Amino acid sequence: MSYDTDVIVVGSGPAGGSAALLLATYGVPTVLATKYGWTANTPRAHITNQRTMEVLRDLGVEQQALAVGTPPELMGDTVLCTSLTGPEIGRIASWGTGDASAAEYGAASPCHMIDLPQTYLEPILASEAAARGAKLRLDTEFLDFTQDEDGVTARFRDRVRGDEFTLRARYLVGADGARSRVAEQAGLPIAGQTGKAGSMNITFTADLTPYVAHRPSVLYWVMRPGAHLGGIGMGLVRMVRPWNEWLLTWGYDIEQAPPEVDVEEATRLVRDLVGDPSLAVEITSTSLWTVNHNYATEYRGGRVFCAGDAVHRHPPSNGLGSNTSIQDSYNLAWKLAMVLRGEAGEGLLDSYSAERAPVGKQIVDRANLSRDQFGPIFAALGISGDTDADGITAGLETCLAPTAEGALKRRELEKAIELKHYEFNAHGVEMDQRYASGAVLPDGVVASSERDAELFHRPSTEPGAKLPHAWLVGPHGRRVSTLDLVGGGRWTVLTGLTGTAWRDAAAKVGAELGLDLRAVRVGDPEGRDAYGDWSRLSGIDEDGCLLIRPDGYVAWRHRTADAEAAKSLLRALKSLLDRE
């Protein structure tokens, strides 16, 4: 049986670009096909959370992302206002930049959050994928596929020449967005509601420095008459690049014909939300989109897998879109690589859907709930979505009045704004995705916490959790994260100085299985627990063992020493890799 490549990736967005980059990094022959001439031409997704930055760090492109991303100190104060020149309703210290959360975010990861629009993210992924061996087919439109027991044949149209051709691969990854042809043809079941509300994006350039530089933020939410048409009740002025490149989001009535947003109307909307009727504006694009509440309950159909918006479709609330998409690919790529190399059985691939489909549902539900949680702010101000400008002004004046009624309204408004931390500081949602599948062997010990699971990161080494970050000290006296000792497409046995038996077992088992199995002892020169943080987080004795997957997740935990370490490790890996 002949193949043109091992894996075909359809789509060059965050999911497709990262899938191609990961597969190329792991040495898998890969073709990425996109119907577009290059990557995204509008900024769309932008919030890049710590977990995604950890993925980019493992891929060796973190510094490239940092070089073009906006740092946290320019992201933090989400502003609620009546216009950029008008009165403020309130502020929310966001993305872990508040005094109360900065330390927690800092302790959770070696990486910090950045604002990285798709127009800057996607070229990094695609260029690096090509540099590492992936073949990029631009202007190549996916048409359909057929699959059999041995592979997938995909049909494409060359949009330059106009002809059609086929490519044959062992597997196909559909990362072709919310209107995914791949997901539809694979018959993936999609649950939820499509078309909840209508929204428009307007990208523009304008110097807004006088209105925003003193209160730097990514998001300025603006309460204006007519904002109820999009279902949220507020318009959005979003920073793309400080402080002259922007994206405005406004709603429209989805029950009516889609509006035609020309330059004149777009300029009027921009000036209205900014509050400057003479603002010099250049409109660079307009587009319409719909708010969805959809998620696939299965991510696999035979030899076809889907990732990104193809399997989870939701509003941009919480900034979860591109992050979840990249993490889908991070979960899938190493599994495909191991199966293709003969290091794992086909059953390992079943764990992709088992692990990521629940995450997709979680983030779709969370994003839609966050969108709905603007409602209490309007209630506290005593206004409804279709209130006119005079009504909005009167509601705010009542809330600010030095009266008993004003005091009551202020407490209501404070509580309503506090609820929005579930959108702008949902650290647990971002960092604590837990997996349950055949690629995880639970040990029956589950950490408990009284802290809110959505708001707070809860580091744990229980199987199915991401390996916690702790700073160690490397051989040259510089700090190194525990996360830097794992990943890179390899399995890792992580133990302590007295865990020599596990180190020896890793060498023996790796050779027996033909597996590149790395052994790391915390305490060796490559990583000394100089601060004692790892000892507190590890969840095992110094002579115990954690088996870490290539995506940094704990697959198996043996909390103490084992006289038959090699047998235990071999048994665990055979089960995890479907090699029994």
Buried (B, 14 or more C-beta within 10 A) or exposed (E): EEBBBBBBBBBBBBBBBBBBBBBBBBBBBBBBBBBBEEBBBBBBBBBBBBBBBBBBBBBEBBEBBBEBBBBBEBBBBBBBBBBBBBEEBBBBBBBBBBEEBBEBBEBBBBBBBBBBBBBBBBBBBBBBBBEBBBBBBBBBBBEEBEBEEEBBBBBBBBEEEEEEBEBBBBBBBBBBBBEBBBBBBBEBEBEBEEEBBBBBBBBBBBEBEEBBEEBBBBBBBBBBBBBBBBBBBBBBBBBBBBBBBBBBBBBBBBEEEEBEBEEEBBBBBBBBBBBBEEBEBEBBEBEBBBBBBBBBBBBBBEBBBBBBBBBBBBBBBBBBBBBBBBBBBBBBBBBBBBBBBEBBBEBBBBBBBBBBBBBBBBBBBBBBBBBEBBBBBBEBBBBEBEBEBEBBBBBBEBBBEEEEEBEEBBEBBEEBBEBBBBBBBBBBBBBBBBBEBBBBBEBEEEEEEEEEEBBBBBBBBBBBBBBBBBBBBBEEEEEBBBBBBBBBBBBBBBBBBBBBBBBBBBBBBBEEBEBBBBBBBBBBEBBBBBEEBBBEBBBBBBBBBBBBBBBBBBBBBBBEBBEEBBEBBBBBBBBBBBBE
